[in-house]
Amino acid sequence: MGFWAGLALLLLGLHLVGEGLAGLKARRHLLARAMGHPLGVLGAGFFLGLLSGSGTGFSLLALGLVESGVLGLGQAALLSLAATAGAAFWVGVVSLAQRELAEAFLVLGLPFLLWPGLRRVAFFFLGVGLLFLGFLRMGEGVEGLRPFLVLLDPGPLGLYLLGFFLSFLLATANGVAALALALSPALGQEGAMALVLGAGVGVSGALFWAYLAGRREALPLGGVLLAHRFLLSLPLGFLLPWLSPLGVVGFHALAHLAFALGFLPLGGRYAALAERVFPKRGVVPKYLSQEALETPGLAFALVQRELARVADAVRGMLAQAVRVLAQEEGGEADLVPLEEKVDRLTREVVLYTAELSTRTRDERAVRFFVMASELEHLGDLVRRIVRQAERLWAQGLTFSPEGREDLLEALREVLKRLELLAAALGAGEKALAEEVLRQAPALEAFLDRLRRAHLARLEGGRPESRATTLAHLDLLITLEELGGGVERLCRLVLEL
């Protein structure tokens, strides 16, 4: 039992070290540098992993950058590999464990817990202390496992597979490497290194768990990382007898460096293969055409049609928000597919209009650019409405029947105007945009009446109104912002 308790302490220590280092300001600057040349991605990723102690954390961060379109698949995979290589050197820190040092770090972390602003510093010191204590406890308990390991006699291949599955399940190569280091007296040097090698491949499993949680882009990224690490682990496995002088720590670092460096010449091929094996089924522009850039008039017309798709997606989000509020069930998760559509299409429209602006210097490109950003902001406002209502229901509160009907009526009024805007963009009918602007004073007066009605309910002492007043007023302000955004977009339509 002592060995497994030590492993639990070690894994907790790794987690706390990662939490403690997560707030370093230098990480944003380094991450920005990782967007350029592959060597920049490699260097910045390595240093980020060294600073964080968590390659898995940066694998998930790389996934987020792929999902948002900031990084391509090859760049994200390289960032993940480089960060994991940097984090691998933390196993060398674990190998320095001494009981006196462990206790010193634990005691050093205690004072920082008293100040909320310094909690991360406390987590770091406590994490290192737990790392050391866990590793020492594992070393003390390893003799109890020796008869079991001798009985199994897994051999290098069995240890490789064991390392793979442990790392796949635990999502930490460093934790399994520390386990191998503690078990090396019982496994032998080559056996411990085989366990480490399998763990280096299996750590890709964190992305497959993310895929099972609904993140579609995790599958191609995880597949690329798993295939690359597995292929490069084969020659390293054959070289184990000659690499044994490196020891567990040195081999762990070497393996992950080899994975990162070996990806540089192969990244483009992996990305192309992933596109064939995992074809994207996500949202893509329907009208934007690269060939049309040669004919600016046609290109501007296509941008307008694509913006109509974005406006229709925002309209769908608002219609869903009306249903959520009317039925008092559901939440932000119901908006995610449409919000992803809005975000992806907006990004493509912005990039396309930037290219148009570079070629033509036409003022229409600026207007389309503003319209795209305005539509994306409207989507954020719709999500804010649902988030506010969902937060209220989580507290066991609900709007008064009159208050809810007022909010629903206001939502429907804004929805009508948004539908007119989408039609104006899609059909090029400026008369529809003019109709929205003519109705603007009426909407403003209507929202003012709703505020006065809410005030009357407060004066009457309605308990539901008193309990939900801040949320009610915030939603009215958000609806006013939505209406104002629709009006600004209509003015831009008239300027086209």
Long-range contacts (C-beta under 8 A, 24 or more apart in sequence): 1-141, 2-137, 2-140, 2-141, 2-144, 3-137, 3-138, 3-140, 3-141, 3-142, 3-144, 3-145, 3-182, 4-141, 5-137, 5-141, 6-133, 6-134, 6-135, 6-136, 6-137, 6-138, 6-139, 6-140, 6-141, 6-182, 7-134, 7-138, 7-175, 7-179, 8-134, 9-130, 9-131, 9-133, 9-134, 9-137, 10-94, 10-130, 10-131, 10-134, 10-135, 10-138, 10-175, 10-178, 10-179, 11-134, 11-170, 11-172, 11-175, 12-127, 12-130, 12-134, 13-126, 13-127, 13-128, 13-129, 13-130, 13-131, 13-132, 13-133, 13-134, 14-53, 14-54, 14-90, 14-127, 14-131, 14-172, 14-174, 14-175, 15-127, 16-123, 16-124, 16-126, 16-127, 16-130, 17-53, 17-54, 17-90, 17-123, 17-124, 17-127, 17-128, 17-131, 18-52, 18-53, 18-54, 18-57, 18-127, 19-120, 19-123, 19-127, 20-120, 20-121, 20-122, 20-123, 20-124, 20-125, 20-126, 20-127, 21-51, 21-52, 21-53, 21-120, 21-124, 22-52, 22-57, 22-120, 23-120, 24-51, 24-52, 26-51, 27-51, 27-52, 31-61, 34-75, 34-79, 35-70, 35-71, 35-75, 38-75, 38-78, 38-264, 38-267, 39-264, 41-75, 41-78, 41-79, 41-82, 42-78, 42-82, 42-260, 42-261, 42-264, 43-82, 44-79, 44-82, 45-78, 45-79, 45-80, 45-81, 45-82, 45-83, 45-85, 45-86, 45-260, 46-82, 46-83, 46-85, 46-86, 46-260, 47-86, 48-82, 48-83, 48-86, 49-82, 49-83, 49-84, 49-85, 49-86, 49-87, 49-88, 50-86, 50-87, 50-89, 51-86, 52-83, 52-86, 52-87, 53-87, 53-90, 53-174, 54-83, 54-87, 55-80, 55-83, 55-84, 55-85, 55-86, 55-87, 55-88, 55-173, 55-174, 55-203, 55-256, 56-84, 56-171, 56-172, 56-173, 56-203, 56-206, 57-83, 58-83, 58-84, 58-87, 59-83, 59-84, 59-203, 59-204, 59-206, 59-207, 59-221, 59-225, 60-206, 60-207, 60-210, 62-221, 63-207, 63-210, 63-215, 63-217, 63-218, 63-221, 66-217, 66-221, 67-215, 67-217, 68-343, 69-344, 69-347, 72-271, 73-220, 73-221, 73-224, 73-270, 73-271, 73-274, 73-275, 74-224, 74-267, 74-268, 74-270, 74-271, 75-267, 76-221, 77-221, 77-224, 77-225, 77-228, 77-263, 77-267, 77-270, 77-271, 78-260, 78-263, 78-264, 78-267, 80-221, 80-225, 81-225, 81-228, 81-256, 81-259, 81-260, 81-263, 82-260, 84-173, 84-203, 84-256, 84-259, 84-260, 85-253, 85-256, 85-257, 85-259, 85-260, 87-174, 88-173, 88-174, 88-177, 88-252, 88-253, 88-255, 88-256, 88-257, 89-253, 90-174, 91-174, 91-177, 91-178, 91-181, 91-248, 91-249, 91-252, 91-253, 92-249, 92-253, 93-128, 93-131, 94-131, 94-132, 94-135, 94-174, 94-178, 94-181, 95-135, 95-181, 95-249, 96-132, 97-131, 97-132, 97-133, 97-135, 97-136, 98-132, 98-136, 99-132, 99-133, 99-136, 101-132, 102-128, 102-129, 102-130, 102-131, 102-132, 102-133, 102-136, 103-129, 104-129, 105-129, 105-132, 106-130, 106-133, 131-178, 134-178, 135-178, 135-181, 135-182, 138-178, 138-179, 138-182, 138-183, 139-182, 142-182, 142-183, 142-185, 142-186, 143-186, 145-183, 145-186, 146-186, 149-183, 149-186, 149-187, 150-186, 154-191, 155-191, 156-190, 156-191, 156-194, 156-237, 156-240, 157-194, 159-187, 159-191, 159-192, 159-194, 159-195, 159-198, 160-194, 160-195, 160-197, 160-198, 160-233, 160-237, 161-198, 162-195, 162-198, 163-194, 163-195, 163-196, 163-197, 163-198, 163-199, 163-200, 163-202, 164-198, 164-199, 164-201, 164-202, 165-198, 165-202, 166-198, 166-199, 166-202, 167-198, 167-199, 167-200, 167-201, 167-202, 167-203, 167-205, 168-202, 168-203, 168-204, 168-205, 168-208, 169-205, 171-203, 171-205, 171-206, 171-209, 172-203, 173-199, 173-200, 173-202, 173-203, 173-252, 173-256, 176-202, 177-248, 177-249, 177-252, 180-248, 180-252, 181-248, 181-249, 184-248, 189-244, 189-247, 189-248, 190-240, 190-241, 190-244, 192-248, 193-240, 193-243, 193-244, 193-246, 193-248, 193-251, 194-237, 194-240, 196-248, 196-251, 196-252, 196-255, 197-233, 197-236, 197-237, 197-240, 197-251, 197-255, 198-233, 200-229, 200-233, 200-252, 200-255, 200-256, 200-259, 201-226, 201-229, 201-230, 201-233, 203-229, 204-229, 216-281, 216-282, 219-278, 220-274, 220-275, 220-277, 220-278, 221-274, 223-274, 223-277, 223-278, 224-270, 224-271, 224-273, 224-274, 227-270, 228-259, 228-262, 228-263, 228-266, 228-270, 229-259, 232-258, 232-259, 232-262, 282-340, 282-344, 283-340, 283-341, 283-344, 283-345, 284-344, 284-348, 285-345, 285-348, 285-349, 285-352, 288-348, 288-349, 288-352, 293-355, 293-356, 293-359, 296-356, 296-359, 296-360, 296-362, 299-352, 299-356, 300-356, 300-362, 300-364, 300-365, 300-368, 303-349, 303-352, 303-353, 303-356, 303-368, 304-368, 304-425, 304-428, 304-496, 305-425, 305-426, 306-345, 306-348, 306-349, 306-352, 307-349, 307-368, 307-371, 307-372, 307-375, 307-425, 308-422, 308-425, 308-426, 309-345, 310-341, 310-342, 310-345, 310-346, 310-349, 310-372, 310-375, 310-376, 311-375, 311-418, 311-421, 311-422, 311-425, 311-426, 311-489, 312-422, 312-426, 313-338, 313-341, 313-342, 313-345, 313-379, 314-338, 314-342, 314-375, 314-378, 314-379, 314-382, 314-418, 314-422, 315-415, 315-418, 315-419, 315-422, 317-342, 317-379, 317-382, 317-383, 318-382, 318-411, 318-414, 318-415, 318-418, 318-482, 319-415, 320-386, 321-382, 321-385, 321-386, 321-411, 322-408, 322-411, 322-412, 322-415, 324-386, 324-389, 324-390, 325-385, 325-386, 325-389, 325-404, 325-407, 325-408, 325-411, 326-404, 326-408, 328-389, 328-393, 328-398, 330-386, 331-386, 331-387, 331-389, 331-390, 332-383, 332-386, 332-387, 332-390, 334-386, 335-382, 335-383, 335-386, 338-379, 339-379, 339-383, 342-375, 342-376, 342-379, 343-376, 343-379, 346-372, 346-373, 346-375, 346-376, 364-496, 367-492, 367-495, 367-496, 370-492, 371-489, 371-492, 374-485, 374-488, 374-489, 374-492, 375-489, 377-485, 378-418, 378-482, 378-485, 378-486, 381-478, 381-481, 381-482, 381-485, 382-482, 384-478, 385-411, 385-475, 385-478, 385-479, 388-471, 388-474, 388-475, 388-478, 389-471, 389-475, 391-471, 392-468, 392-471, 397-464, 397-467, 397-468, 397-471, 398-464, 398-468, 399-464, 399-468, 399-471, 399-472, 400-457, 400-462, 400-464, 400-465, 400-468, 402-453, 402-457, 403-454, 403-457, 403-464, 403-465, 403-468, 403-472, 406-450, 406-453, 406-454, 407-450, 407-472, 407-475, 407-476, 407-479, 410-446, 410-447, 410-450, 410-476, 410-479, 411-479, 413-443, 413-446, 413-483, 414-443, 414-479, 414-482, 414-483, 414-486, 417-443, 417-483, 417-486, 417-487, 418-482, 418-486, 421-486, 421-489, 421-490, 421-493, 424-490, 424-493, 425-493, 430-493, 430-494, 430-496, 433-490, 433-491, 433-493, 433-494, 434-490, 434-494, 436-486, 436-487, 436-490, 437-487, 437-490, 437-491, 437-494, 440-483, 440-487, 443-483, 444-480, 444-483, 447-476, 447-479, 447-480, 447-483, 450-476, 451-476
